[in-house]
Amino acid sequence: LGVKDSHQMTIFRIIAAILHLGNLEFQAERDGDSCSISSEDDHLNNFCSLLGVEHSQMQHWLCHQK
């Protein structure tokens, strides 16, 4: 397709991160309106490292709307 190698690796990194995001396991809290993600979740760790985002912030914002 004529995509440069550097752009191709960026595309692969984004696709891999999205696939890891789809494998996250959310645990429902007692009230049923909130959830949590384990800090040791390998998929969350891989997602964060692939995109270069902070682990604790991503863990928080995936479970909170505001």
All heavy atoms as TSV, in Angstrom:
chain	resi	resn	atom	element	x	y	z
A	1	LEU	N	N	0.804	-1.202	0.000
A	1	LEU	CA	C	0.000	0.000	0.000
A	1	LEU	C	C	0.846	1.266	0.000
A	1	LEU	O	O	0.306	2.349	-0.052
A	1	LEU	CB	C	-0.925	0.016	1.222
A	1	LEU	CG	C	-1.983	-1.086	1.289
A	1	LEU	CD1	C	-2.705	-1.036	2.623
A	1	LEU	CD2	C	-2.955	-0.981	0.152
A	2	GLY	N	N	2.137	1.124	0.127
A	2	GLY	CA	C	3.006	2.289	0.114
A	2	GLY	C	C	3.122	3.000	1.440
A	2	GLY	O	O	3.511	4.167	1.484
A	3	VAL	N	N	2.815	2.310	2.535
A	3	VAL	CA	C	2.934	2.918	3.858
A	3	VAL	C	C	4.381	2.790	4.327
A	3	VAL	O	O	4.976	1.720	4.239
A	3	VAL	CB	C	1.983	2.215	4.856
A	3	VAL	CG1	C	2.134	2.798	6.239
A	3	VAL	CG2	C	0.548	2.316	4.380
A	4	LYS	N	N	4.921	3.884	4.813
A	4	LYS	CA	C	6.309	3.863	5.297
A	4	LYS	C	C	6.428	2.933	6.492
A	4	LYS	O	O	5.463	2.728	7.238
A	4	LYS	CB	C	6.749	5.263	5.708
A	4	LYS	CG	C	6.824	6.227	4.564
A	4	LYS	CD	C	7.273	7.588	5.065
A	4	LYS	CE	C	7.274	8.589	3.926
A	4	LYS	NZ	N	7.669	9.924	4.379
A	5	ASP	N	N	7.621	2.368	6.683
A	5	ASP	CA	C	7.853	1.422	7.780
A	5	ASP	C	C	7.546	2.037	9.147
A	5	ASP	O	O	6.968	1.376	10.011
A	5	ASP	CB	C	9.289	0.906	7.761
A	5	ASP	CG	C	9.534	-0.053	6.605
A	5	ASP	OD1	O	8.548	-0.597	6.064
A	5	ASP	OD2	O	10.710	-0.262	6.261
A	6	SER	N	N	7.912	3.277	9.356
A	6	SER	CA	C	7.660	3.916	10.654
A	6	SER	C	C	6.160	4.081	10.902
A	6	SER	O	O	5.680	3.860	12.014
A	6	SER	CB	C	8.366	5.265	10.730
A	6	SER	OG	O	7.858	6.141	9.727
A	7	HIS	N	N	5.421	4.452	9.872
A	7	HIS	CA	C	3.969	4.575	10.008
A	7	HIS	C	C	3.318	3.207	10.183
A	7	HIS	O	O	2.352	3.058	10.942
A	7	HIS	CB	C	3.368	5.290	8.799
A	7	HIS	CG	C	3.688	6.742	8.754
A	7	HIS	ND1	N	4.522	7.278	7.793
A	7	HIS	CD2	C	3.314	7.763	9.554
A	7	HIS	CE1	C	4.632	8.568	7.999
A	7	HIS	NE2	N	3.914	8.898	9.068
A	8	GLN	N	N	3.861	2.224	9.493
A	8	GLN	CA	C	3.312	0.873	9.588
A	8	GLN	C	C	3.452	0.335	11.014
A	8	GLN	O	O	2.519	-0.264	11.544
A	8	GLN	CB	C	4.027	-0.048	8.597
A	8	GLN	CG	C	3.421	-1.420	8.490
A	8	GLN	CD	C	4.124	-2.258	7.434
A	8	GLN	OE1	O	5.259	-1.985	7.041
A	8	GLN	NE2	N	3.454	-3.286	6.963
A	9	MET	N	N	4.585	0.556	11.651
A	9	MET	CA	C	4.780	0.095	13.023
A	9	MET	C	C	3.847	0.827	13.985
A	9	MET	O	O	3.341	0.231	14.933
A	9	MET	CB	C	6.240	0.269	13.458
A	9	MET	CG	C	7.190	-0.692	12.764
A	9	MET	SD	S	6.679	-2.423	12.867
A	9	MET	CE	C	6.791	-2.712	14.598
A	10	THR	N	N	3.581	2.096	13.746
A	10	THR	CA	C	2.642	2.848	14.571
A	10	THR	C	C	1.242	2.277	14.426
A	10	THR	O	O	0.517	2.116	15.425
A	10	THR	CB	C	2.655	4.340	14.187
A	10	THR	OG1	O	3.979	4.842	14.346
A	10	THR	CG2	C	1.692	5.138	15.042
A	11	ILE	N	N	0.848	1.961	13.213
A	11	ILE	CA	C	-0.466	1.364	12.971
A	11	ILE	C	C	-0.571	0.017	13.681
A	11	ILE	O	O	-1.580	-0.279	14.326
A	11	ILE	CB	C	-0.720	1.220	11.454
A	11	ILE	CG1	C	-0.872	2.599	10.820
A	11	ILE	CG2	C	-1.949	0.356	11.188
A	11	ILE	CD1	C	-0.855	2.584	9.302
A	12	PHE	N	N	0.463	-0.812	13.570
A	12	PHE	CA	C	0.458	-2.115	14.240
A	12	PHE	C	C	0.364	-1.957	15.757
A	12	PHE	O	O	-0.322	-2.722	16.426
A	12	PHE	CB	C	1.705	-2.923	13.889
A	12	PHE	CG	C	1.711	-3.450	12.477
A	12	PHE	CD1	C	2.916	-3.724	11.851
A	12	PHE	CD2	C	0.545	-3.681	11.773
A	12	PHE	CE1	C	2.940	-4.225	10.564
A	12	PHE	CE2	C	0.557	-4.176	10.479
A	12	PHE	CZ	C	1.763	-4.450	9.868
A	13	ARG	N	N	1.063	-0.957	16.312
A	13	ARG	CA	C	1.041	-0.726	17.753
A	13	ARG	C	C	-0.365	-0.326	18.212
A	13	ARG	O	O	-0.860	-0.815	19.220
A	13	ARG	CB	C	2.068	0.346	18.131
A	13	ARG	CG	C	2.252	0.513	19.603
A	13	ARG	CD	C	3.375	1.466	20.027
A	13	ARG	NE	N	3.861	2.411	19.064
A	13	ARG	CZ	C	4.984	2.277	18.350
A	13	ARG	NH1	N	5.731	1.208	18.498
A	13	ARG	NH2	N	5.366	3.200	17.500
A	14	ILE	N	N	-1.031	0.524	17.449
A	14	ILE	CA	C	-2.392	0.952	17.791
A	14	ILE	C	C	-3.365	-0.219	17.697
A	14	ILE	O	O	-4.207	-0.413	18.582
A	14	ILE	CB	C	-2.833	2.121	16.887
A	14	ILE	CG1	C	-2.005	3.365	17.212
A	14	ILE	CG2	C	-4.327	2.391	17.039
A	14	ILE	CD1	C	-2.164	4.493	16.221
A	15	ILE	N	N	-3.251	-1.017	16.650
A	15	ILE	CA	C	-4.135	-2.183	16.490
A	15	ILE	C	C	-3.923	-3.178	17.624
A	15	ILE	O	O	-4.877	-3.710	18.194
A	15	ILE	CB	C	-3.933	-2.837	15.114
A	15	ILE	CG1	C	-4.444	-1.900	14.020
A	15	ILE	CG2	C	-4.642	-4.189	15.035
A	15	ILE	CD1	C	-4.111	-2.340	12.617
A	16	ALA	N	N	-2.660	-3.429	17.985
A	16	ALA	CA	C	-2.360	-4.355	19.080
A	16	ALA	C	C	-2.934	-3.830	20.394
A	16	ALA	O	O	-3.488	-4.600	21.192
A	16	ALA	CB	C	-0.853	-4.559	19.205
A	17	ALA	N	N	-2.841	-2.522	20.625
A	17	ALA	CA	C	-3.384	-1.932	21.851
A	17	ALA	C	C	-4.898	-2.104	21.896
A	17	ALA	O	O	-5.457	-2.451	22.945
A	17	ALA	CB	C	-3.007	-0.452	21.931
A	18	ILE	N	N	-5.575	-1.884	20.775
A	18	ILE	CA	C	-7.031	-2.046	20.729
A	18	ILE	C	C	-7.416	-3.493	21.001
A	18	ILE	O	O	-8.388	-3.761	21.724
A	18	ILE	CB	C	-7.582	-1.567	19.366
A	18	ILE	CG1	C	-7.433	-0.054	19.259
A	18	ILE	CG2	C	-9.039	-1.996	19.178
A	18	ILE	CD1	C	-7.706	0.504	17.880
A	19	LEU	N	N	-6.666	-4.441	20.466
A	19	LEU	CA	C	-6.953	-5.850	20.715
A	19	LEU	C	C	-6.759	-6.202	22.189
A	19	LEU	O	O	-7.548	-6.968	22.756
A	19	LEU	CB	C	-6.080	-6.736	19.822
A	19	LEU	CG	C	-6.422	-6.679	18.330
A	19	LEU	CD1	C	-5.373	-7.439	17.529
A	19	LEU	CD2	C	-7.808	-7.230	18.070
A	20	HIS	N	N	-5.735	-5.653	22.825
A	20	HIS	CA	C	-5.538	-5.883	24.264
A	20	HIS	C	C	-6.663	-5.249	25.070
A	20	HIS	O	O	-7.125	-5.826	26.059
A	20	HIS	CB	C	-4.186	-5.340	24.729
A	20	HIS	CG	C	-3.047	-6.248	24.430
A	20	HIS	ND1	N	-2.871	-7.451	25.067
A	20	HIS	CD2	C	-2.026	-6.132	23.552
A	20	HIS	CE1	C	-1.784	-8.038	24.598
A	20	HIS	NE2	N	-1.258	-7.255	23.670
A	21	LEU	N	N	-7.121	-4.072	24.651
A	21	LEU	CA	C	-8.214	-3.399	25.342
A	21	LEU	C	C	-9.476	-4.260	25.319
A	21	LEU	O	O	-10.224	-4.309	26.295
A	21	LEU	CB	C	-8.479	-2.039	24.697
A	21	LEU	CG	C	-9.485	-1.120	25.371
A	21	LEU	CD1	C	-9.040	-0.764	26.780
A	21	LEU	CD2	C	-9.673	0.135	24.543
A	22	GLY	N	N	-9.697	-4.968	24.241
A	22	GLY	CA	C	-10.857	-5.839	24.133
A	22	GLY	C	C	-10.794	-7.049	25.044
A	22	GLY	O	O	-11.808	-7.699	25.296
A	23	ASN	N	N	-9.613	-7.387	25.550
A	23	ASN	CA	C	-9.445	-8.549	26.429
A	23	ASN	C	C	-9.452	-8.197	27.912
A	23	ASN	O	O	-9.275	-9.078	28.747
A	23	ASN	CB	C	-8.145	-9.281	26.089
A	23	ASN	CG	C	-8.220	-9.984	24.761
A	23	ASN	OD1	O	-9.274	-10.458	24.368
A	23	ASN	ND2	N	-7.105	-10.037	24.065
A	24	LEU	N	N	-9.652	-6.922	28.244
A	24	LEU	CA	C	-9.690	-6.527	29.654
A	24	LEU	C	C	-10.860	-7.184	30.356
A	24	LEU	O	O	-11.930	-7.362	29.779
A	24	LEU	CB	C	-9.838	-5.008	29.788
A	24	LEU	CG	C	-8.611	-4.173	29.521
A	24	LEU	CD1	C	-8.957	-2.702	29.631
A	24	LEU	CD2	C	-7.499	-4.511	30.478
A	25	GLU	N	N	-10.651	-7.530	31.618
A	25	GLU	CA	C	-11.719	-8.104	32.433
A	25	GLU	C	C	-12.111	-7.096	33.508
A	25	GLU	O	O	-11.299	-6.710	34.336
A	25	GLU	CB	C	-11.259	-9.409	33.075
A	25	GLU	CG	C	-11.050	-10.512	32.059
A	25	GLU	CD	C	-10.762	-11.858	32.708
A	25	GLU	OE1	O	-11.169	-12.050	33.874
A	25	GLU	OE2	O	-10.135	-12.680	32.050
A	26	PHE	N	N	-13.359	-6.682	33.454
A	26	PHE	CA	C	-13.901	-5.740	34.417
A	26	PHE	C	C	-14.630	-6.526	35.491
A	26	PHE	O	O	-15.382	-7.450	35.196
A	26	PHE	CB	C	-14.878	-4.777	33.734
A	26	PHE	CG	C	-14.221	-3.870	32.733
A	26	PHE	CD1	C	-14.062	-4.252	31.415
A	26	PHE	CD2	C	-13.764	-2.627	33.124
A	26	PHE	CE1	C	-13.460	-3.415	30.496
A	26	PHE	CE2	C	-13.161	-1.780	32.211
A	26	PHE	CZ	C	-13.009	-2.179	30.890
A	27	GLN	N	N	-14.423	-6.130	36.755
A	27	GLN	CA	C	-15.128	-6.746	37.868
A	27	GLN	C	C	-16.203	-5.763	38.345
A	27	GLN	O	O	-15.895	-4.611	38.648
A	27	GLN	CB	C	-14.188	-7.063	39.043
A	27	GLN	CG	C	-13.200	-8.164	38.770
A	27	GLN	CD	C	-11.937	-7.663	38.099
A	27	GLN	OE1	O	-11.517	-6.544	38.322
A	27	GLN	NE2	N	-11.345	-8.497	37.264
A	28	ALA	N	N	-17.449	-6.243	38.415
A	28	ALA	CA	C	-18.542	-5.400	38.886
A	28	ALA	C	C	-18.419	-5.203	40.390
A	28	ALA	O	O	-18.049	-6.111	41.126
A	28	ALA	CB	C	-19.878	-6.042	38.543
A	29	GLU	N	N	-18.731	-3.999	40.833
A	29	GLU	CA	C	-18.741	-3.695	42.262
A	29	GLU	C	C	-20.095	-4.084	42.845
A	29	GLU	O	O	-21.026	-4.414	42.133
A	29	GLU	CB	C	-18.461	-2.209	42.477
A	29	GLU	CG	C	-17.092	-1.767	41.976
A	29	GLU	CD	C	-15.935	-2.369	42.744
A	29	GLU	OE1	O	-16.079	-2.611	43.959
A	29	GLU	OE2	O	-14.889	-2.608	42.131
A	30	ARG	N	N	-20.202	-4.016	44.155
A	30	ARG	CA	C	-21.416	-4.449	44.856
A	30	ARG	C	C	-22.669	-3.684	44.436
A	30	ARG	O	O	-23.746	-4.243	44.344
A	30	ARG	CB	C	-21.239	-4.286	46.362
A	30	ARG	CG	C	-20.251	-5.254	46.937
A	30	ARG	CD	C	-20.126	-5.034	48.398
A	30	ARG	NE	N	-18.700	-5.077	48.719
A	30	ARG	CZ	C	-18.196	-4.836	49.883
A	30	ARG	NH1	N	-18.968	-4.502	50.882
A	30	ARG	NH2	N	-16.916	-4.915	50.080
A	31	ASP	N	N	-22.532	-2.393	44.191
A	31	ASP	CA	C	-23.711	-1.593	43.860
A	31	ASP	C	C	-24.213	-1.825	42.437
A	31	ASP	O	O	-25.305	-1.416	42.088
A	31	ASP	CB	C	-23.452	-0.106	44.091
A	31	ASP	CG	C	-22.311	0.436	43.239
A	31	ASP	OD1	O	-21.765	-0.303	42.399
A	31	ASP	OD2	O	-21.977	1.622	43.407
A	32	GLY	N	N	-23.429	-2.449	41.608
A	32	GLY	CA	C	-23.823	-2.754	40.242
A	32	GLY	C	C	-23.663	-1.604	39.267
A	32	GLY	O	O	-23.812	-1.779	38.069
A	33	ASP	N	N	-23.355	-0.404	39.758
A	33	ASP	CA	C	-23.196	0.758	38.899
A	33	ASP	C	C	-21.743	1.101	38.606
A	33	ASP	O	O	-21.474	1.987	37.805
A	33	ASP	CB	C	-23.874	1.984	39.520
A	33	ASP	CG	C	-25.382	1.878	39.499
A	33	ASP	OD1	O	-25.909	1.158	38.622
A	33	ASP	OD2	O	-26.025	2.504	40.352
A	34	SER	N	N	-20.826	0.440	39.255
A	34	SER	CA	C	-19.415	0.734	39.045
A	34	SER	C	C	-18.644	-0.561	38.817
A	34	SER	O	O	-19.166	-1.653	39.005
A	34	SER	CB	C	-18.841	1.508	40.228
A	34	SER	OG	O	-18.990	0.767	41.406
A	35	CYS	N	N	-17.411	-0.394	38.391
A	35	CYS	CA	C	-16.581	-1.561	38.107
A	35	CYS	C	C	-15.134	-1.254	38.475
A	35	CYS	O	O	-14.797	-0.141	38.836
A	35	CYS	CB	C	-16.690	-1.949	36.638
A	35	CYS	SG	S	-15.999	-0.732	35.518
A	36	SER	N	N	-14.291	-2.257	38.353
A	36	SER	CA	C	-12.860	-2.081	38.602
A	36	SER	C	C	-12.089	-3.007	37.677
A	36	SER	O	O	-12.641	-3.952	37.121
A	36	SER	CB	C	-12.511	-2.367	40.060
A	36	SER	OG	O	-12.776	-3.713	40.362
A	37	ILE	N	N	-10.816	-2.705	37.534
A	37	ILE	CA	C	-9.904	-3.522	36.736
A	37	ILE	C	C	-8.729	-3.876	37.636
A	37	ILE	O	O	-8.201	-3.020	38.342
A	37	ILE	CB	C	-9.376	-2.768	35.506
A	37	ILE	CG1	C	-10.523	-2.280	34.631
A	37	ILE	CG2	C	-8.444	-3.649	34.686
A	37	ILE	CD1	C	-10.089	-1.363	33.511
A	38	SER	N	N	-8.306	-5.114	37.606
A	38	SER	CA	C	-7.177	-5.547	38.413
A	38	SER	C	C	-5.906	-4.815	37.996
A	38	SER	O	O	-5.642	-4.632	36.804
A	38	SER	CB	C	-6.983	-7.056	38.255
A	38	SER	OG	O	-5.783	-7.470	38.872
A	39	SER	N	N	-5.114	-4.400	38.969
A	39	SER	CA	C	-3.843	-3.717	38.678
A	39	SER	C	C	-2.843	-4.636	37.998
A	39	SER	O	O	-1.931	-4.174	37.322
A	39	SER	CB	C	-3.232	-3.185	39.968
A	39	SER	OG	O	-4.064	-2.236	40.542
A	40	GLU	N	N	-3.007	-5.944	38.178
A	40	GLU	CA	C	-2.080	-6.907	37.594
A	40	GLU	C	C	-2.543	-7.428	36.238
A	40	GLU	O	O	-1.948	-8.357	35.701
A	40	GLU	CB	C	-1.882	-8.091	38.540
A	40	GLU	CG	C	-1.106	-7.760	39.804
A	40	GLU	CD	C	-2.009	-7.175	40.885
A	40	GLU	OE1	O	-3.199	-7.552	40.939
A	40	GLU	OE2	O	-1.533	-6.335	41.649
A	41	ASP	N	N	-3.587	-6.856	35.664
A	41	ASP	CA	C	-4.106	-7.315	34.383
A	41	ASP	C	C	-3.054	-7.107	33.292
A	41	ASP	O	O	-2.655	-5.980	33.011
A	41	ASP	CB	C	-5.391	-6.557	34.043
A	41	ASP	CG	C	-6.135	-7.161	32.877
A	41	ASP	OD1	O	-5.498	-7.445	31.849
A	41	ASP	OD2	O	-7.352	-7.363	33.003
A	42	ASP	N	N	-2.597	-8.201	32.699
A	42	ASP	CA	C	-1.552	-8.126	31.671
A	42	ASP	C	C	-2.004	-7.342	30.441
A	42	ASP	O	O	-1.207	-6.644	29.809
A	42	ASP	CB	C	-1.116	-9.526	31.239
A	42	ASP	CG	C	-0.313	-10.232	32.306
A	42	ASP	OD1	O	0.318	-9.535	33.127
A	42	ASP	OD2	O	-0.308	-11.477	32.319
A	43	HIS	N	N	-3.278	-7.445	30.104
A	43	HIS	CA	C	-3.771	-6.734	28.927
A	43	HIS	C	C	-3.750	-5.226	29.143
A	43	HIS	O	O	-3.406	-4.470	28.234
A	43	HIS	CB	C	-5.175	-7.213	28.558
A	43	HIS	CG	C	-5.210	-8.653	28.165
A	43	HIS	ND1	N	-4.630	-9.127	27.011
A	43	HIS	CD2	C	-5.730	-9.736	28.781
A	43	HIS	CE1	C	-4.806	-10.425	26.931
A	43	HIS	NE2	N	-5.460	-10.820	28.002
A	44	LEU	N	N	-4.087	-4.789	30.354
A	44	LEU	CA	C	-4.017	-3.360	30.664
A	44	LEU	C	C	-2.568	-2.889	30.642
A	44	LEU	O	O	-2.273	-1.812	30.109
A	44	LEU	CB	C	-4.655	-3.068	32.024
A	44	LEU	CG	C	-4.643	-1.603	32.454
A	44	LEU	CD1	C	-5.429	-0.744	31.474
A	44	LEU	CD2	C	-5.199	-1.459	33.858
A	45	ASN	N	N	-1.676	-3.678	31.186
A	45	ASN	CA	C	-0.247	-3.316	31.174
A	45	ASN	C	C	0.271	-3.201	29.745
A	45	ASN	O	O	0.986	-2.253	29.413
A	45	ASN	CB	C	0.568	-4.352	31.947
A	45	ASN	CG	C	0.246	-4.350	33.425
A	45	ASN	OD1	O	-0.150	-3.340	33.977
A	45	ASN	ND2	N	0.415	-5.492	34.064
A	46	ASN	N	N	-0.084	-4.154	28.893
A	46	ASN	CA	C	0.352	-4.109	27.497
A	46	ASN	C	C	-0.255	-2.924	26.764
A	46	ASN	O	O	0.420	-2.243	25.983
A	46	ASN	CB	C	-0.013	-5.412	26.780
A	46	ASN	CG	C	0.815	-6.572	27.249
A	46	ASN	OD1	O	1.942	-6.414	27.692
A	46	ASN	ND2	N	0.250	-7.764	27.173
A	47	PHE	N	N	-1.543	-2.674	26.988
A	47	PHE	CA	C	-2.228	-1.544	26.365
A	47	PHE	C	C	-1.515	-0.233	26.702
A	47	PHE	O	O	-1.223	0.575	25.819
A	47	PHE	CB	C	-3.683	-1.508	26.834
A	47	PHE	CG	C	-4.452	-0.311	26.361
A	47	PHE	CD1	C	-4.980	-0.267	25.087
A	47	PHE	CD2	C	-4.649	0.776	27.198
A	47	PHE	CE1	C	-5.694	0.838	24.648
A	47	PHE	CE2	C	-5.364	1.878	26.769
A	47	PHE	CZ	C	-5.884	1.910	25.494
A	48	CYS	N	N	-1.231	-0.033	27.983
A	48	CYS	CA	C	-0.591	1.200	28.431
A	48	CYS	C	C	0.826	1.350	27.881
A	48	CYS	O	O	1.226	2.444	27.478
A	48	CYS	CB	C	-0.580	1.271	29.950
A	48	CYS	SG	S	-2.230	1.474	30.646
A	49	SER	N	N	1.567	0.258	27.843
A	49	SER	CA	C	2.934	0.361	27.336
A	49	SER	C	C	2.953	0.597	25.825
A	49	SER	O	O	3.799	1.336	25.328
A	49	SER	CB	C	3.741	-0.878	27.702
A	49	SER	OG	O	3.239	-2.015	27.037
A	50	LEU	N	N	2.013	0.010	25.096
A	50	LEU	CA	C	1.969	0.212	23.648
A	50	LEU	C	C	1.616	1.648	23.279
A	50	LEU	O	O	2.146	2.198	22.310
A	50	LEU	CB	C	0.952	-0.739	23.006
A	50	LEU	CG	C	1.386	-2.192	22.884
A	50	LEU	CD1	C	0.191	-3.071	22.542
A	50	LEU	CD2	C	2.469	-2.333	21.832
A	51	LEU	N	N	0.729	2.271	24.046
A	51	LEU	CA	C	0.305	3.631	23.733
A	51	LEU	C	C	1.047	4.691	24.530
A	51	LEU	O	O	0.878	5.879	24.285
A	51	LEU	CB	C	-1.202	3.779	23.956
A	51	LEU	CG	C	-2.089	2.956	23.023
A	51	LEU	CD1	C	-3.552	3.236	23.300
A	51	LEU	CD2	C	-1.763	3.232	21.563
A	52	GLY	N	N	1.832	4.268	25.515
A	52	GLY	CA	C	2.604	5.218	26.308
A	52	GLY	C	C	1.736	6.065	27.227
A	52	GLY	O	O	2.004	7.260	27.405
A	53	VAL	N	N	0.703	5.460	27.792
A	53	VAL	CA	C	-0.165	6.182	28.718
A	53	VAL	C	C	0.066	5.680	30.131
A	53	VAL	O	O	0.551	4.572	30.341
A	53	VAL	CB	C	-1.659	6.045	28.335
A	53	VAL	CG1	C	-1.935	6.695	27.002
A	53	VAL	CG2	C	-2.092	4.601	28.310
A	54	GLU	N	N	-0.305	6.495	31.108
A	54	GLU	CA	C	-0.094	6.156	32.510
A	54	GLU	C	C	-1.096	5.086	32.954
A	54	GLU	O	O	-2.303	5.212	32.753
A	54	GLU	CB	C	-0.252	7.409	33.362
A	54	GLU	CG	C	0.155	7.213	34.795
A	54	GLU	CD	C	0.068	8.507	35.581
A	54	GLU	OE1	O	0.244	9.576	34.980
A	54	GLU	OE2	O	-0.191	8.422	36.790
A	55	HIS	N	N	-0.577	4.049	33.566
A	55	HIS	CA	C	-1.370	2.882	33.958
A	55	HIS	C	C	-2.492	3.253	34.924
A	55	HIS	O	O	-3.658	2.879	34.720
A	55	HIS	CB	C	-0.439	1.834	34.585
A	55	HIS	CG	C	-1.112	0.567	34.957
A	55	HIS	ND1	N	-1.731	0.390	36.171
A	55	HIS	CD2	C	-1.274	-0.580	34.276
A	55	HIS	CE1	C	-2.237	-0.820	36.224
A	55	HIS	NE2	N	-1.982	-1.432	35.079
A	56	SER	N	N	-2.198	3.972	35.976
A	56	SER	CA	C	-3.213	4.293	36.986
A	56	SER	C	C	-4.314	5.182	36.424
A	56	SER	O	O	-5.492	5.014	36.754
A	56	SER	CB	C	-2.575	4.947	38.209
A	56	SER	OG	O	-1.949	6.162	37.835
A	57	GLN	N	N	-3.946	6.121	35.567
A	57	GLN	CA	C	-4.948	6.993	34.963
A	57	GLN	C	C	-5.869	6.216	34.027
A	57	GLN	O	O	-7.087	6.410	34.037
A	57	GLN	CB	C	-4.270	8.138	34.192
A	57	GLN	CG	C	-3.627	9.164	35.078
A	57	GLN	CD	C	-4.667	9.963	35.835
A	57	GLN	OE1	O	-5.670	10.386	35.277
A	57	GLN	NE2	N	-4.427	10.167	37.121
A	58	MET	N	N	-5.308	5.335	33.221
A	58	MET	CA	C	-6.125	4.548	32.304
A	58	MET	C	C	-7.043	3.611	33.081
A	58	MET	O	O	-8.221	3.459	32.738
A	58	MET	CB	C	-5.237	3.751	31.347
A	58	MET	CG	C	-6.010	3.002	30.294
A	58	MET	SD	S	-7.093	4.041	29.278
A	58	MET	CE	C	-5.940	5.123	28.482
A	59	GLN	N	N	-6.532	3.012	34.135
A	59	GLN	CA	C	-7.335	2.131	34.976
A	59	GLN	C	C	-8.510	2.906	35.571
A	59	GLN	O	O	-9.625	2.404	35.624
A	59	GLN	CB	C	-6.464	1.537	36.068
A	59	GLN	CG	C	-7.153	0.519	36.934
A	59	GLN	CD	C	-6.193	-0.050	37.978
A	59	GLN	OE1	O	-5.109	0.477	38.198
A	59	GLN	NE2	N	-6.597	-1.112	38.600
A	60	HIS	N	N	-8.264	4.118	36.004
A	60	HIS	CA	C	-9.324	4.949	36.587
A	60	HIS	C	C	-10.361	5.353	35.538
A	60	HIS	O	O	-11.561	5.173	35.736
A	60	HIS	CB	C	-8.725	6.194	37.222
A	60	HIS	CG	C	-9.744	7.178	37.709
A	60	HIS	ND1	N	-10.420	7.001	38.895
A	60	HIS	CD2	C	-10.218	8.321	37.160
A	60	HIS	CE1	C	-11.267	8.007	39.062
A	60	HIS	NE2	N	-11.158	8.825	38.014
A	61	TRP	N	N	-9.934	5.878	34.398
A	61	TRP	CA	C	-10.872	6.450	33.431
A	61	TRP	C	C	-11.620	5.400	32.627
A	61	TRP	O	O	-12.663	5.708	32.041
A	61	TRP	CB	C	-10.166	7.443	32.528
A	61	TRP	CG	C	-9.806	8.674	33.298
A	61	TRP	CD1	C	-8.560	9.110	33.586
A	61	TRP	CD2	C	-10.706	9.596	33.923
A	61	TRP	NE1	N	-8.614	10.256	34.359
A	61	TRP	CE2	C	-9.936	10.561	34.576
A	61	TRP	CE3	C	-12.091	9.689	34.008
A	61	TRP	CZ2	C	-10.498	11.628	35.287
A	61	TRP	CZ3	C	-12.647	10.734	34.712
A	61	TRP	CH2	C	-11.853	11.689	35.344
A	62	LEU	N	N	-11.154	4.179	32.597
A	62	LEU	CA	C	-11.942	3.134	31.960
A	62	LEU	C	C	-13.144	2.729	32.826
A	62	LEU	O	O	-14.109	2.167	32.314
A	62	LEU	CB	C	-11.071	1.895	31.681
A	62	LEU	CG	C	-10.116	2.008	30.507
A	62	LEU	CD1	C	-9.187	0.807	30.470
A	62	LEU	CD2	C	-10.869	2.142	29.189
A	63	CYS	N	N	-13.088	3.050	34.105
A	63	CYS	CA	C	-14.160	2.657	35.031
A	63	CYS	C	C	-15.003	3.828	35.528
A	63	CYS	O	O	-15.979	3.621	36.241
A	63	CYS	CB	C	-13.557	1.938	36.244
A	63	CYS	SG	S	-12.769	0.388	35.817
A	64	HIS	N	N	-14.658	5.059	35.171
A	64	HIS	CA	C	-15.395	6.227	35.644
A	64	HIS	C	C	-15.763	7.112	34.446
A	64	HIS	O	O	-14.913	7.353	33.574
A	64	HIS	CB	C	-14.565	7.048	36.634
A	64	HIS	CG	C	-14.266	6.276	37.886
A	64	HIS	ND1	N	-13.181	5.448	37.995
A	64	HIS	CD2	C	-14.918	6.214	39.057
A	64	HIS	CE1	C	-13.174	4.901	39.202
A	64	HIS	NE2	N	-14.234	5.346	39.851
A	65	GLN	N	N	-16.974	7.603	34.455
A	65	GLN	CA	C	-17.427	8.439	33.357
A	65	GLN	C	C	-16.962	9.894	33.485
A	65	GLN	O	O	-16.759	10.572	32.502
A	65	GLN	CB	C	-18.956	8.418	33.273
A	65	GLN	CG	C	-19.481	7.061	32.886
A	65	GLN	CD	C	-21.003	7.061	32.806
A	65	GLN	OE1	O	-21.647	8.088	32.932
A	65	GLN	NE2	N	-21.557	5.892	32.612
A	66	LYS	N	N	-16.834	10.367	34.711
A	66	LYS	CA	C	-16.453	11.782	34.909
A	66	LYS	C	C	-15.218	11.855	35.744
A	66	LYS	O	O	-14.927	11.055	36.557
A	66	LYS	CB	C	-17.584	12.535	35.590
A	66	LYS	CG	C	-18.816	12.609	34.735
A	66	LYS	CD	C	-19.887	13.413	35.449
A	66	LYS	CE	C	-21.144	13.466	34.611
A	66	LYS	NZ	N	-22.213	14.176	35.241
